Amino acid sequence: MEHTGKSSISTDCKTSDKTVDSSASVKPNCRSTASSVIVMKPNEKSVSSRNPKNPNAASAPSSAHGEQVMLLRDVSRGPHVAVLRFRLIHFWEARNPNTKTLIGQEMLLIDEEGTVIQGFIPAGRVGKFDLEAGYVYNLSNFFGSRNKEQYRVADHVATVSFSWNSSLSVLENPPVLIPEDRFRFHGYEEFKANCDSGVDLYDYVGHMKLVNGQTITDHMVLGEVDIAEKRHLCVHVQTHDGPVMKLYLWDKAAADFCKKFKLYGSIPSVLLVTTVNPKHIGGTLAITSMTSSRVFMDADVQPTRDYLEWLSSNSDIANRIAAEVVTKPETVTLADLFSYIKHEDSKVAWFECTATIDDVVQGSAWYYISCGGCNSKAVKGPTSMICNNKKCGKREVTGVPQDLTRISVYDKSEQAVFVILGDAGKELTGKHASALVADYFEANDGVGADHCVPVPQALLDTIGNTLKFIVKVSDHNLTGKTQTITVTKILPPGAPLPSVVGDESGSSGGFGDNAGNKARKAAEALESAEVKSLKSG
């Protein structure tokens, strides 16, 4: 469904709202091109298509083909025998989030005035009606039920519910122009004000900064297999020169994003996602797709084309925030950290906390031998070290010692066990694990290569230090498989907070070999190994 009209200035029936209206030609049904209207209110921006031949339709029911037609704005609660005439914008399944049982089929309907209302078909009647998005229908005999209190996709007080005697028919040659779509846009401030409310689902449009932690370039490759396995992806988005947000696309929305991204001849810049839910994820504002969400890019619909035109003329403004500096982890206490882990809606995320080192955990190795290529754990083979990571492609590798130090820490609220990985070990002691292991063997010349190196003094000397830690809450933390928190970076207490690049899902997906990705890959591999050892012993 695409709009192709060119904008011209006009006024809507409400003089307090500013509108931008444009007209276009219309085909008899389904694949029409229609006009766009942008309605700007104090707390929302709404974009819809309108009937240019009848911009100020009367409030009385219209008549077509000898039938009395009720306008959507006149739908009230209770049974109705009147005929509704509307275009079906979109429809989707509603399922119980826990049992996945089908509740019914939800719809978004629009009429000749541009009024939008939600429709609903109960589970027992799903499949009875032949639905096709974009078509114009006549519906007689329906019930006006109360609009739901959560996850609303339309402003109307009522919902059009299909009854036992409802009759639905395709209108092949509509006598009036009916818009194709309507968008209700919110920006950062509106999403922030409604965060975690779960009431209304508004639409978002802006430009993309990062996709799963990758800067968008002509050579970017989406890890579709990894995305399918994780069922989601993360896009850093920005509207004009406003704050950058993380947009999580789940399931079908993620698949649609990948499909559209690949089909474009050039790398797309603009992203529009409908009915998104603003939530706090990892302590920061993010927006997530819902089952009802649709995905549009550059030239798909009029709002994306309008934004693309703005973007091409204002690239200097849009690029003021560099792609590498888009989000910062939230500062929390250890008690906050454990509270976040216990929350059922929590996802993988990074946080900053200040804690004092109480002890270095004894009784387990403080380092591991890794593959020099991917940092995954290497194991001893018949003749050499072997990489355990099937994606690495290197079977025989040179083993490199990597930090795996567990430390006991505390703050004023709680105690915790942190595991130090990768470059964080050097930030703690001033030396990489490989250097500390080499120092030990140089000082103990007669020790065999299989000897387990004891905890070095450089680590023991950190006891009592108060430091700033950037920590990762992993999938294994959220599922209760381990309470140990992964440290990815360590700073002195007064150091400025660093930026975190990438999505909060922890997805590495083969998107480069920088230190941050390697540390995350190592963390995931070691967490998996830790879980396996717990299961086996």
Residue pairs with C-beta under 8 A, 6 or more apart in sequence:
1 31
1 89
1 133
1 134
1 180
1 181
1 301
2 33
2 180
2 299
2 300
2 301
2 302
3 24
3 33
3 34
3 35
3 36
3 49
3 180
3 181
3 301
3 302
3 305
4 24
4 33
4 302
5 22
5 23
5 24
5 33
5 34
5 35
5 36
5 302
6 22
7 20
7 21
7 22
7 36
7 306
8 20
8 21
8 22
8 23
9 20
9 21
10 19
10 20
10 21
10 55
11 19
12 19
12 21
12 37
12 39
12 55
13 55
13 56
17 39
17 40
17 41
18 38
18 39
18 40
19 37
19 38
19 39
19 40
20 36
20 37
20 38
21 35
21 36
21 37
21 50
21 52
21 55
22 35
22 36
22 37
22 52
22 302
23 35
23 52
24 33
24 34
24 35
24 52
25 33
26 32
26 33
26 34
26 177
27 33
28 172
28 173
28 174
29 135
29 136
29 170
29 171
29 172
29 173
29 174
30 132
30 134
30 135
30 136
31 134
32 134
32 177
32 178
32 180
33 180
34 49
34 50
34 177
34 178
34 179
34 180
35 49
35 50
35 51
35 52
35 179
36 47
36 48
36 49
36 302
36 303
36 306
37 46
37 47
37 48
37 49
37 50
37 114
38 45
38 46
38 47
38 303
39 45
39 46
39 47
39 48
40 46
43 190
43 193
44 184
44 185
44 186
44 190
44 202
45 184
45 185
45 186
45 187
46 182
46 183
46 184
46 185
47 182
47 183
47 184
47 185
47 302
47 303
48 110
48 114
48 116
48 179
48 181
48 182
48 183
49 110
49 114
49 179
49 180
49 181
49 182
50 113
50 114
50 179
51 57
51 112
51 113
51 114
51 176
51 177
51 178
51 179
52 177
53 176
53 177
54 112
54 176
54 177
57 71
57 112
57 113
59 71
59 73
59 74
61 68
61 69
61 70
61 71
61 74
61 82
62 69
62 71
62 85
62 112
62 176
63 69
64 85
64 174
64 175
64 176
65 175
67 83
67 138
68 82
68 83
69 82
69 83
69 84
69 85
69 138
70 80
70 82
70 83
70 84
71 111
71 112
71 113
71 115
72 84
72 86
72 109
72 110
72 111
72 113
72 115
72 116
72 117
72 156
72 160
73 113
73 115
73 156
75 84
75 117
75 144
75 156
75 158
75 160
76 144
76 158
77 144
77 145
77 146
77 157
77 158
78 143
78 144
79 141
79 142
79 143
79 144
79 163
80 141
80 142
80 143
80 144
81 140
81 141
82 140
83 138
83 139
83 140
84 109
84 111
84 138
84 139
84 140
84 142
84 160
85 111
85 112
85 136
85 137
85 138
85 171
85 174
85 176
85 178
86 109
86 110
86 111
86 117
86 136
86 137
86 139
86 178
87 109
87 110
87 111
87 134
87 135
87 136
87 137
87 178
87 179
87 180
88 107
88 108
88 109
88 119
88 131
88 132
88 133
88 134
88 135
88 136
88 137
89 107
89 108
89 109
89 110
89 116
89 133
89 134
89 180
89 181
89 182
90 107
90 108
90 133
90 274
90 292
90 294
91 105
91 106
91 107
91 108
91 119
91 131
91 133
92 105
92 106
92 291
92 292
93 102
93 104
93 105
93 106
93 126
93 291
94 102
94 103
94 104
94 105
94 106
94 120
94 291
95 101
95 102
95 103
95 291
96 103
101 123
102 123
102 126
103 123
104 120
104 121
104 122
104 123
104 125
104 126
105 120
105 121
105 126
105 131
106 118
106 119
106 120
106 153
106 292
107 118
107 119
107 120
107 121
107 131
107 160
108 116
108 118
108 119
108 153
108 154
108 292
109 116
109 117
109 118
109 119
109 160
110 116
110 178
110 179
110 180
110 181
110 182
111 178
112 176
112 177
112 178
112 179
114 179
114 182
115 156
116 154
116 155
116 156
116 182
117 154
117 156
117 158
117 159
117 160
118 147
118 148
118 152
118 153
118 154
118 156
118 159
118 160
119 159
119 160
119 161
119 162
120 145
120 159
120 160
120 161
120 162
121 128
121 129
121 161
121 162
122 161
122 162
125 162
125 164
129 162
129 166
129 168
130 168
130 170
134 180
135 170
136 170
136 171
136 174
136 178
137 168
137 169
137 170
137 171
138 168
138 169
138 171
139 160
139 162
139 166
139 167
139 168
140 166
140 167
141 163
141 165
141 166
141 167
142 160
142 161
142 162
142 163
142 166
143 160
143 161
143 163
144 158
144 159
144 160
144 161
145 158
145 159
145 161
146 157
146 158
146 159
147 154
147 156
147 157
147 158
147 159
148 159
149 199
150 198
150 199
151 198
151 199
151 200
151 201
151 275
151 277
151 290
151 292
152 199
152 200
152 201
153 200
153 201
153 275
153 292
155 184
162 168
181 301
183 203
183 205
183 272
183 274
183 301
183 303
184 202
184 203
185 202
185 203
185 204
185 205
185 303
186 194
186 202
186 203
186 204
186 278
187 239
187 242
188 239
188 242
188 243
188 245
188 285
190 202
191 202
191 204
191 245
191 276
191 278
191 285
191 287
192 278
192 285
194 200
194 202
194 278
195 278
195 279
195 280
195 285
196 278
196 279
196 280
197 278
198 277
201 274
201 275
201 276
201 277
201 290
201 292
202 275
202 276
203 272
203 273
203 274
203 275
203 276
204 237
204 239
204 247
204 271
204 272
204 273
204 276
204 287
205 239
205 270
205 271
205 272
205 303
205 304
205 307
206 237
206 238
206 239
206 240
206 242
206 270
206 271
206 307
207 237
207 238
207 239
207 269
207 270
207 271
207 307
207 311
207 318
208 216
208 235
208 236
208 237
208 268
208 269
208 270
208 271
209 215
209 216
209 235
209 236
209 237
209 238
209 244
209 321
209 323
209 326
210 216
210 235
210 236
210 323
210 326
210 501
210 502
210 503
211 220
211 222
211 233
211 234
211 235
211 236
211 261
212 222
212 223
212 227
212 233
212 234
212 235
212 502
212 503
212 505
212 507
212 509
212 511
213 234
213 501
213 502
213 503
213 507
213 508
213 511
213 517
214 220
214 511
214 512
215 323
215 324
216 267
216 269
216 323
217 267
218 266
218 267
220 267
222 233
222 258
222 261
222 262
223 507
223 509
223 510
223 511
224 258
226 507
226 509
226 510
227 233
227 254
227 258
227 507
227 509
228 255
230 505
230 507
231 250
231 251
231 254
232 248
232 249
232 250
232 251
232 254
232 505
233 248
233 249
233 254
233 257
233 258
233 503
233 505
233 507
234 246
234 247
234 248
234 249
234 502
234 503
234 504
234 505
234 507
235 246
235 247
235 249
235 257
235 271
236 244
236 245
236 246
236 247
236 323
236 326
236 327
236 503
237 244
237 245
237 246
237 247
237 271
238 244
238 245
238 318
238 321
240 310
240 314
240 317
240 318
241 317
241 318
241 320
241 321
244 321
244 326
244 327
245 285
245 286
245 287
246 281
246 284
246 286
246 287
246 327
246 503
246 504
247 271
247 273
247 276
247 286
247 287
247 288
247 289
248 281
248 286
248 287
248 288
248 289
248 503
248 505
249 257
249 273
249 288
249 289
249 293
249 295
250 288
250 289
251 291
252 291
252 293
253 273
253 289
253 293
253 294
253 295
254 289
256 294
256 295
257 271
257 295
260 268
260 295
260 296
260 297
260 300
261 267
261 268
261 297
264 297
264 298
268 297
268 298
269 298
269 308
269 311
270 297
270 298
270 304
270 307
270 308
270 311
271 295
271 296
271 297
271 304
272 295
272 296
272 297
272 300
272 301
272 303
272 304
272 307
273 287
273 289
273 293
273 294
273 295
273 296
274 292
274 293
274 294
275 289
275 290
275 292
275 293
275 294
276 287
276 288
276 289
276 290
276 293
277 287
277 288
277 289
277 290
278 285
278 286
278 287
279 285
279 286
279 287
279 288
279 345
280 286
281 288
281 346
281 347
281 349
281 504
282 329
282 330
282 347
282 348
282 349
282 350
282 351
282 473
282 504
283 329
283 330
283 332
283 340
283 349
283 351
284 327
284 330
286 504
289 295
296 303
296 304
297 304
298 304
298 305
298 308
299 305
299 308
311 318
323 501
324 499
324 501
325 499
325 501
326 499
326 501
327 499
327 500
327 501
328 497
328 498
328 499
328 500
329 349
329 350
329 351
329 352
329 470
329 497
329 500
330 351
330 352
331 351
331 352
331 353
331 354
331 497
332 340
332 351
332 352
332 353
333 353
333 411
333 412
333 413
333 414
334 353
334 355
334 409
334 410
334 411
334 413
334 414
334 415
334 416
335 413
335 414
336 351
336 353
336 413
337 351
337 353
337 414
337 416
337 471
337 473
337 485
338 414
338 416
340 346
340 349
340 351
340 473
341 473
341 477
341 478
346 473
346 478
347 478
347 504
347 505
348 472
348 473
348 474
348 475
348 478
348 504
348 505
348 506
349 472
349 473
349 504
350 470
350 471
350 472
350 473
350 488
350 500
350 504
351 470
351 471
351 473
352 468
352 469
352 470
352 471
352 497
353 411
353 468
353 469
353 471
354 411
354 466
354 467
354 468
354 469
354 493
355 409
355 410
355 411
355 416
355 418
355 466
355 467
355 469
356 409
356 410
356 411
356 464
356 465
356 466
356 467
357 407
357 408
357 409
357 462
357 463
357 464
357 465
357 466
357 467
358 407
358 408
358 409
358 410
358 415
358 463
359 407
359 408
359 463
360 366
360 405
360 406
360 407
360 408
360 455
360 459
360 460
360 462
360 463
361 405
361 406
361 407
361 408
361 417
362 455
364 406
365 404
365 452
366 403
366 404
366 405
366 406
366 433
366 453
366 455
366 456
366 459
367 401
367 402
367 403
367 404
367 405
367 433
367 436
367 437
367 453
368 377
368 401
368 402
368 404
368 526
369 377
369 378
369 385
369 399
369 400
369 401
369 402
370 376
370 377
370 378
370 399
370 400
370 401
370 402
370 522
371 377
371 378
371 385
371 387
371 388
371 389
371 392
371 394
371 397
371 399
371 400
372 397
372 398
372 399
372 400
373 387
373 392
373 394
373 397
374 387
374 389
374 391
374 392
374 394
374 518
374 521
375 402
375 422
375 518
375 519
375 521
375 522
375 525
376 387
376 388
376 389
376 392
376 521
376 522
376 525
377 388
377 525
377 526
377 529
378 385
378 386
378 387
378 388
378 397
378 399
379 385
379 386
379 388
380 386
381 395
381 396
383 396
384 396
384 397
385 396
385 397
385 398
385 399
386 395
386 396
386 397
387 394
387 395
387 397
388 525
389 521
389 525
391 510
400 434
401 432
401 433
401 434
401 436
401 437
402 421
402 422
402 425
402 433
402 434
402 522
403 420
403 421
403 422
403 424
403 425
403 426
403 428
403 432
403 433
404 419
404 420
404 421
404 433
404 526
405 419
405 420
405 425
405 428
405 455
405 459
406 417
406 418
406 419
406 420
406 484
407 417
407 418
407 419
407 420
407 462
408 415
408 416
408 417
409 415
409 416
409 417
409 418
409 469
410 416
416 483
416 485
417 483
417 484
417 485
418 469
418 471
418 484
418 485
418 486
418 487
419 484
419 485
419 486
419 487
419 526
420 428
420 487
420 490
421 486
421 487
421 488
421 519
421 522
421 523
421 526
422 488
422 515
422 518
422 519
422 522
422 523
423 432
423 489
423 515
423 519
424 487
424 488
424 489
424 490
424 519
425 432
425 433
426 432
427 489
427 490
427 491
428 459
428 462
428 467
428 490
429 436
429 456
429 458
429 459
429 461
429 462
430 458
431 439
431 458
436 453
436 456
436 458
436 459
437 453
439 456
440 447
440 453
440 454
440 456
441 447
441 453
444 451
466 493
467 490
467 491
467 492
467 493
468 490
468 491
468 492
468 493
468 495
468 497
469 487
469 489
469 490
469 491
470 487
470 488
470 489
470 490
470 491
470 498
470 500
471 485
471 486
471 487
471 488
472 485
472 486
472 487
472 488
472 506
472 520
472 523
473 485
474 482
474 486
474 506
474 523
474 524
474 527
475 506
475 527
476 482
476 527
476 528
476 530
476 531
477 483
477 485
481 527
481 531
481 534
482 527
482 530
482 531
482 534
484 530
486 523
486 527
488 516
488 519
488 520
488 523
489 498
491 498
501 516
502 516
502 517
502 520
506 520
506 523
506 524
508 517
508 520
508 521
508 524
511 517
